[in-house]
């Protein structure tokens, strides 16, 4: 949510930088990774750069 307005664009982007991935994770905070392609892309980028470490167990929420 930006400025109190829900995010409506969930499409993947051609290039995901680490800085943009952090912004996406904040902007799409209420989105589920399973349902939001850009959040899933951002999460994968952060994991790839070792900026995020996935948990040991399956978690279906965010």
Secondary structure, 3 states (H helix, E strand, C coil): CECCECCCCCCCCCCCCHHHHHHHHHHCCCCCCCCCHHHHHHHHHHHHCCCCCCCCCCCCCC
